[in-house]
Amino acid sequence: MTDSDWGDWLPRAVADADPDTVALWYLGCNGFAIKGSGGTVLWIDPYVGTGDPPRTVRMIPIPFDPEDVEVADAVLATHEHTDHVHGPSQAPILANADADLVAPDDSLAVAREEERWTDEYAVDDAQFTEVTEGDELRIGEFTVHVVETRDADATHPVGYVIEHDAGTVFHAGDSKPSPTFEGLAERFDIDLGILAFGSEGTIPDKETGEPVQTKWYSDENEIATAANDLGLDRLVPTHWDMWKGLTADPTALHDHVRSYESPDRLKIVEIGDRIDL
């Protein structure tokens, strides 16, 4: 079991909430729990691992134990990296809530072949739903569109445009600015966009352990460009809190976004915070 720094209050907050529209809870890293007014709950990229010290070192609390999550309709994964597909973080949610894992092929390969969720956890292969760009799913009260993103560090990344009667959320995974974003702005009126943001730093190489200059997420100018291309009403930067050596100050984005037409607002959240549409 995962040792939560915060007990079970965050899963209980999600389970007990009765939002008038759509509520989102930031889980740190790039994770969110999303609950609609009708009670449908989506978990996107939830991760409670500690990384792989000393290469990747978690800098934020572990906010919940996945064994405590009893309310979930689906877990959505944006790509195959361990902080987005992780058996100890996600398989217990599938097992306890009878939820599905919705993910592209390379992400499902991690769950099926590398981590063998069906052998290690009470998870059935029927709970795996493979998606690709252009797919549309109905999950409870949400319509989920699978869209193309741009993350050169991943083998098959996708983003999710999540539509609800109350508004539209876009989770871009770890995408940097993409040629597809202007098209998404024309197709969808995105109320809230979730974009990864971080600094460039020195991280030990996975094989040699030698320090390597590393940049995994959009910098200030890239995230501002992406937010403008998407025509966002609200920009929520994520991932800036997670890894030692790649953390960043999201308040710096005020100066980078204010000269653009979009976003209308910059919303900075910390792990455990709730946002409402």
C-alpha positions as MATLAB code, in Angstrom:
seq = 'MTDSDWGDWLPRAVADADPDTVALWYLGCNGFAIKGSGGTVLWIDPYVGTGDPPRTVRMIPIPFDPEDVEVADAVLATHEHTDHVHGPSQAPILANADADLVAPDDSLAVAREEERWTDEYAVDDAQFTEVTEGDELRIGEFTVHVVETRDADATHPVGYVIEHDAGTVFHAGDSKPSPTFEGLAERFDIDLGILAFGSEGTIPDKETGEPVQTKWYSDENEIATAANDLGLDRLVPTHWDMWKGLTADPTALHDHVRSYESPDRLKIVEIGDRIDL';
ca = [
       0.000    0.000    0.000;
       1.016    3.598   -0.588;
       1.652    5.666    2.500;
      -0.389    8.831    2.048;
       0.941   11.957    3.724;
      -2.618   13.266    4.028;
      -4.649   10.257    5.066;
      -7.823    9.680    3.075;
      -9.313   13.164    3.054;
      -8.731   13.836   -0.661;
     -10.526   10.704   -1.984;
     -13.306   11.409    0.527;
     -13.535   15.015   -0.662;
     -14.018   13.785   -4.231;
     -16.526   11.111   -3.216;
     -18.547   13.458   -0.989;
     -18.579   16.455   -3.335;
     -21.819   17.475   -5.032;
     -20.674   20.092   -7.558;
     -23.182   22.333   -9.307;
     -21.091   22.160  -12.489;
     -17.731   20.347  -12.744;
     -15.125   20.212   -9.975;
     -11.459   19.377  -10.442;
      -8.912   18.470   -7.768;
      -5.212   18.857   -8.538;
      -3.287   15.755   -7.474;
       0.154   17.206   -8.108;
       2.449   16.283  -11.004;
      -0.062   16.161  -13.895;
      -2.910   14.388  -12.128;
      -6.506   15.471  -11.688;
      -9.736   14.050  -10.365;
     -12.747   15.483  -12.213;
     -16.339   15.153  -10.970;
     -19.456   16.291  -12.760;
     -22.761   17.440  -11.326;
     -24.257   14.042  -12.155;
     -21.640   12.176  -10.118;
     -19.355   10.885  -12.889;
     -15.707   10.847  -11.781;
     -12.654   10.743  -14.039;
      -9.090   10.413  -12.785;
      -6.452   11.655  -15.239;
      -2.799   10.642  -14.841;
      -2.994   10.044  -11.072;
       0.483    9.266   -9.723;
       1.571    8.653   -6.147;
       5.013    7.181   -6.822;
       8.237    8.702   -5.554;
      10.066    8.572   -8.869;
      13.420    6.826   -9.191;
      15.827    8.545   -6.794;
      18.418    9.931   -7.231;
      17.468   10.497  -10.885;
      13.883   11.626  -10.382;
      13.044   12.793   -6.870;
       9.455   13.632   -5.856;
       9.211   17.108   -4.305;
       5.558   17.116   -3.169;
       3.424   15.125   -0.705;
       1.718   11.856   -1.587;
      -1.862   13.127   -1.288;
      -3.822    9.865   -1.231;
      -3.621    6.090   -1.150;
      -5.197    4.579   -4.292;
      -6.715    1.870   -2.085;
      -8.898    4.623   -0.583;
     -10.385    5.595   -3.961;
     -13.835    4.027   -4.214;
     -15.491    6.404   -6.678;
     -14.183    6.376  -10.252;
     -15.729    5.711  -13.638;
     -12.468    5.789  -15.594;
      -8.760    6.462  -15.294;
      -7.405    8.313  -18.334;
      -3.712    8.107  -19.239;
      -2.133   10.605  -21.635;
       1.063    8.655  -22.401;
       3.285    5.798  -21.306;
       5.717    7.507  -18.880;
       5.731    6.104  -15.348;
       4.235    9.242  -13.788;
       1.251    8.824  -16.120;
       0.870    5.021  -16.249;
       1.771    3.392  -12.944;
       0.294    0.197  -11.573;
       0.628    0.979   -7.856;
      -1.050    4.364   -8.431;
      -3.840    3.313  -10.771;
      -4.576   -0.411  -10.707;
      -6.117   -0.289   -7.192;
      -8.526    2.387   -8.451;
      -9.612    0.092  -11.284;
      -9.955   -2.821   -8.875;
     -11.882   -1.043   -6.110;
     -14.167    1.094   -8.277;
     -14.551   -1.299  -11.231;
     -13.294    1.533  -13.431;
     -11.708    1.329  -16.875;
      -8.243    2.432  -17.929;
      -8.599    4.594  -21.051;
      -5.272    5.002  -22.822;
      -3.395    4.837  -26.148;
      -1.661    1.633  -27.232;
       1.803    2.248  -25.779;
       0.318    3.167  -22.413;
      -1.765   -0.004  -22.359;
       1.360   -1.992  -23.241;
       2.897   -0.784  -19.966;
      -0.149   -1.937  -17.998;
      -0.512   -5.242  -19.839;
       3.039   -6.342  -20.571;
       5.559   -4.423  -18.456;
       3.620   -4.165  -15.198;
       1.161   -7.060  -15.757;
      -1.740   -5.448  -13.941;
      -4.046   -8.400  -14.595;
      -1.608  -10.683  -12.741;
      -0.576   -8.334   -9.958;
      -3.943   -6.711   -9.185;
      -7.656   -7.581   -9.261;
      -7.945   -6.099  -12.755;
      -9.463   -7.740  -15.819;
      -8.325   -7.159  -19.390;
     -11.874   -6.044  -20.205;
     -11.156   -2.930  -18.120;
      -8.594   -1.729  -20.678;
      -9.970    0.603  -23.363;
      -7.576    1.501  -26.173;
      -8.032    4.909  -27.789;
      -6.301    6.908  -30.455;
      -6.522   10.369  -31.962;
      -9.982   11.115  -33.355;
     -11.859    8.790  -31.001;
     -14.877    9.996  -29.034;
     -16.163    8.307  -25.880;
     -19.162    8.866  -23.665;
     -18.275    8.296  -20.006;
     -21.275    9.086  -17.844;
     -22.107   12.756  -18.275;
     -18.809   13.529  -20.044;
     -17.993   13.345  -23.739;
     -14.264   12.666  -24.114;
     -12.467   13.511  -27.373;
      -9.022   11.998  -27.923;
      -6.803   14.516  -29.705;
      -3.296   14.817  -31.079;
      -0.609   16.491  -28.988;
       3.150   17.071  -29.312;
       5.490   15.421  -26.821;
       8.737   14.256  -28.406;
       9.741   12.422  -25.222;
       6.737   10.060  -25.432;
       6.127    7.319  -27.991;
       2.362    7.855  -28.346;
       0.976   10.809  -26.424;
      -2.630   11.995  -26.628;
      -4.703   14.742  -25.065;
      -8.290   14.697  -23.845;
     -10.930   17.339  -24.537;
     -13.637   16.682  -21.964;
     -17.033   18.216  -22.706;
     -19.814   18.716  -20.175;
     -22.990   20.776  -20.186;
     -21.225   23.140  -17.773;
     -18.089   23.645  -19.865;
     -15.055   22.093  -21.527;
     -11.705   20.989  -20.067;
      -8.581   20.141  -22.055;
      -5.824   18.002  -20.533;
      -2.786   18.087  -22.814;
      -0.578   15.650  -20.931;
       3.033   16.807  -21.221;
       2.499   18.397  -24.635;
       4.462   21.366  -25.818;
       2.901   23.756  -28.388;
       1.373   21.716  -31.183;
       0.316   22.605  -34.743;
      -3.030   21.010  -33.851;
      -3.887   23.481  -31.096;
      -5.293   26.229  -33.317;
      -7.613   23.658  -34.839;
      -8.795   22.632  -31.365;
      -9.545   26.282  -30.611;
     -11.731   26.436  -33.713;
     -13.528   23.212  -32.834;
     -13.983   23.626  -29.080;
     -14.633   26.491  -26.684;
     -12.156   25.437  -23.994;
     -12.988   26.882  -20.592;
     -10.010   25.413  -18.765;
      -6.752   24.117  -20.229;
      -4.245   22.013  -18.305;
      -0.689   22.374  -19.662;
       2.597   21.039  -18.284;
       5.179   23.655  -17.291;
       8.687   23.378  -15.908;
      12.259   24.553  -15.978;
      15.327   23.158  -17.688;
      17.669   21.469  -15.265;
      20.337   18.849  -14.695;
      19.111   15.275  -14.215;
      21.291   12.139  -13.920;
      21.268   10.014  -17.053;
      19.192    6.836  -16.669;
      22.032    4.577  -17.832;
      25.263    6.265  -16.783;
      24.162    8.409  -13.853;
      26.071   11.331  -15.325;
      24.349   14.755  -15.111;
      22.522   15.692  -18.301;
      20.872   18.994  -19.186;
      17.166   18.089  -19.355;
      13.988   19.811  -20.510;
      10.788   17.763  -20.334;
       8.058   20.428  -20.195;
       7.126   23.730  -21.797;
       8.985   26.809  -20.606;
       7.295   30.168  -19.981;
       7.160   31.220  -23.623;
       6.043   27.820  -24.905;
       3.161   27.437  -22.463;
       2.014   31.007  -23.216;
       2.071   30.238  -26.942;
       0.135   27.000  -26.443;
      -2.490   28.677  -24.256;
      -3.003   31.406  -26.834;
      -3.242   28.935  -29.721;
      -5.878   26.996  -27.787;
      -7.895   30.135  -27.049;
      -8.165   29.208  -23.372;
     -10.411   31.013  -20.944;
      -8.343   29.719  -18.012;
      -4.827   28.278  -18.068;
      -3.842   25.871  -15.295;
      -0.087   25.099  -15.336;
       0.931   21.715  -13.928;
       3.987   19.529  -13.368;
       6.031   22.511  -12.128;
       5.875   21.152   -8.570;
       7.072   17.598   -9.096;
      10.688   16.751   -9.917;
      13.805   18.023   -8.176;
      15.846   20.054  -10.651;
      12.895   20.774  -12.960;
      10.562   22.703  -10.662;
       9.495   26.203  -11.683;
       7.629   29.248  -10.396;
       4.179   29.410  -12.057;
       3.629   32.991  -10.884;
       6.224   34.008  -13.508;
       3.645   33.146  -16.155;
       1.636   36.290  -15.378;
       4.226   38.300  -17.312;
       4.280   35.840  -20.207;
       0.540   35.483  -20.840;
      -0.719   39.001  -20.259;
       0.221   40.297  -23.707;
      -1.660   37.490  -25.473;
      -5.351   37.467  -26.312;
      -5.645   34.148  -24.485;
      -5.814   32.944  -21.794;
      -8.265   35.289  -20.120;
      -7.075   34.119  -16.703;
      -4.119   32.284  -15.222;
      -5.200   29.917  -12.449;
      -2.384   28.647  -10.253;
      -3.252   25.647   -8.106;
      -1.263   23.696   -5.567;
      -1.576   20.005   -4.830;
      -4.939   19.277   -3.212;
      -6.668   22.441   -4.490;
     -10.160   22.311   -6.000;
     -11.260   24.261   -9.077;
     -14.861   24.629  -10.280;
     -16.043   25.422  -13.795;
];
